[in-house]
Amino acid sequence: MDRSGLTLTVNGKTHELEADGDMPLAYVLRDLLGLKGTKIGCGLEQCGACTVLVDGAATQSCASPAALFEGRKIVTVEALSDDPTGRRVQDAFVAAGAAQCGYCTAGLVVAVTALAQTPDAPRDRDALKTALAPHLCRCGTHPRILAAAEAVLGQEGT
Amino acid sequence: MSLRGTSLVRDWLRVRDGRLVLRTGKVDLGQRISTAIVRIAAQELSLSPDRIDVAPVRTGDSPDEGITSGSNSIEQTGYAQRRACATARDAALTLAARQMDVEGDDLELADGLISHRGSNRTLDLLDLLAELPADLAVDPEAPTRQASIPDCPPRGLREMVEGRFTYVHDLDRPGMLHARIVRAPLLRAKLIALDPTTEARLTDAGLTVVRDGSFVAVAGAREWKVIRAAETLQRACEWDIGTGLETGDVFEMMHSHDAQRFAISRGKPDPDAAVPSCPDAPGYEATYKRPYTLHAALAPSAAMATFRSGRLEILTHSQGIYFLRDSIADSLGMALEDVTLEHVPGSGCYGHNGADDAAFDAALVARALPDTPILLKYSRADEHAREPVGTAMQVRVAADTGGDGTIERWWMEARGDTHRGRPRPGPNRAGAARLASNTMRETDVPRFVPEPNMNRHAGLHRNLDPVYRLPETALVKALVPDLPLRPSALRCLGAVANVLAIESTMDDLASAAGIAPLDYRRQHLDDPRALAVLDRLEAALPPLPENASRGIAYAQYKNVMTRVAVAVDLSVDDRGASNLEQITLVADAGRVVDPEGLRAQLEGGVMQGASWALFEAVTWGPEGRECLDWDSYPVLRFDNVPQVDIHLLEPPDAPSVGAGEASPGPTVAAIANALHEATGLRLRQMPFDADTIIKAALESG
């Protein structure tokens, strides 16, 4: 497998990296940058566990080669603790008890943060359910996650 | 049960570095058992939860509490922990009285401090606990006090939302190698050839191929490289799969294969009793079917293993580390004391998924590469293809009613393969025989043959015994081994199919008698707590949304645990898809230890039950399973999540009972009943997906 140079901007820092050819972004984040908050659930971009922000949009990262993200602004769950909206989302998840095993949680915190940071994102429950449909949760925490998201988006809307 | 063999206070709690460390044999799977035991200790010792830790669950150190399953943890480890803390508190107070030379009655315990009312002198509870004699035995009669404590967030939640919670998948060690298995199409497939040039090319690239018979794995320093290498090797392998998997209708196979049948009386198989036959020409007769189902945890299974100086250390998300240790030691011919397993978090698991197999696979690679930590992960396809499936079942009911609709006679048979596929010691090296890769290795481990589970409310006959007043009941369990797929324990075991059958039948009989479903159930119940649950459900029911239909169901898990009544309001669109609108649930789980944890478990069970009811079924062909990702194995997603309202009843002085598996069965049944109400169709084979509904509608004309 060929290695090639790669320049990625992650959580405000620019990294010069050597990645294996088609290495997906999630593996670069986890294995080369040590950012293990981004989870891998399927490697197929079907479950949402690997969601990160790319130029502010919630984006699954476990199958698309990292090279596609050069020049884009990547933000992972680790950076959200220092972001006022991200912090509010995290607090809302804690207040709603919106995790059981927690493996889907980071991806959902990122996704809800993306919604909260998009001024014209629809905020009613049905739109929220559709927006979160790319994410799987197998513990059945959905009602609490929706409650947390509604709490944040309700605040943002006022 | 938990106090047997671990009967000392120090088996359950110790003081280290000024903090209380609780010890348990039950592992946290996201169900918050560790939060619950911290709350129990905080209540009994009047100590802030901030000063309490829970020790890692590790063989040779933690109490052996078997498997974390069956909704038993709160009754087993919770009971033991409460008695150990109560015993420790009494002993600490006695010690304090002696040290202060005062009367015990003048001492007060609050917020971790023991104070003397007369003199304002205080002693730190933890200092006293540290001084308790090592041989102090847990007094099962020690009075418990259950001081009220504020709700506290579950352990690990803050770390989870910040991406700082460490799962086995995230572990990193100096010199560690990543590993993957090279998945055979089927267990027991024989590796005929592995292209040597491919293997040589990978070896040149710094990867190591590990082989043991037909078990093949690959290890290397970079995870992505290892993933690609496993894919390359998969293409380079030639397999003999013999005749392949038997295909066709598994429910027909359950009749064409030999069955072992037992009469069930008072919840238990009776090997000496005659097996009652189905009555001739019953007034009501129907068969309900549940397909094979995946656990399909969000994270594929993983484990880390290190083999050093003849000793094996494994970090695993298994639900039963002692049984798994014994099974792995037997498989590798190692002494028990040379194999240590420690539980580390994986994703939620809901039963026997790939965790145990991944632990063994990691051990096989580690043994081939000594002194090197091996982090082995399954791919999504590995997990979907290899994990043991939830058992397919069919349940036949025959019933007769009197003139007023009251049930007079009830016959019921639950049929299917075993639910007991976990590696655990038993005859014919049953532990080793149940590890997947022992079917691939060159080994003398015999093929696993399931024994009928003769325990109360176990496996196929869990909740087979209706909780209703039935003058004449005849119940049968029919174990049919050797069906196509490898089955094992999935949340609720047989209770889902049995509760679906019972509660669908109750609705059909109610409808035939012209009696409302809730009233019909009340007429057949004597248990005042069951009646209270149904009454509360009726009072809590919200207005029915426009175009929605309602179905209800009631069940008590294992007939002795949590009582649950559920109402499901749903609508069905013209393409046959169900939209869940709202679900109302009432539960009585006895004394509540962790109210938010209890609600979360009940809600989670509702969502999982809804996913089983509407979506989940394993498909397979001769060359293995055909549902290897989330497209081919659809599950419930956010777009079909209803409003869920949970109401808890807490009768005074009722002991705590487990609730983790209490809600899925009645949820599935309430969905079936709501679909009947919505469409007029009585659907008897899960899942009730859009295709099934359209097909049933066309067939009914």
Interface residues (C-beta under 8 A of the other chain):
Chain A: M1 D20 M23 P24 Y27 R30 D31 G34 L35 K36 G37 T38 K39 I40 G41 C42 G43 L44 Q46 C47 A49 T76 V77 E78 L80 S81 V89 Q90 F93 V94 G97 A98 A99 Q100 C101 G102 Y103 C104 T105 A106 V109 L128 K129 T130 L132 A133 H135 L136 C137 R138 C139 G140 T141 H142 P143 R144 I145 L146
Chain B: L29 G30 Q31 R32 P153 P154 G156 L157 R158 E159 M160 V161 E162 G163 R164 F165 T166 Y167 H169 D170 D172 A205 R222 E223 W224 K225 I227 R228 A296 A297 L298 A299 P300 P345 G346 S347 G348 C349 Y350 S379 R380 E596 A600 E603 G604 G605 V606 M607 Q608 S611 D629 W630 D631 V635 L636 R637 F638 D639 N640 V641 P642 Q643 V644
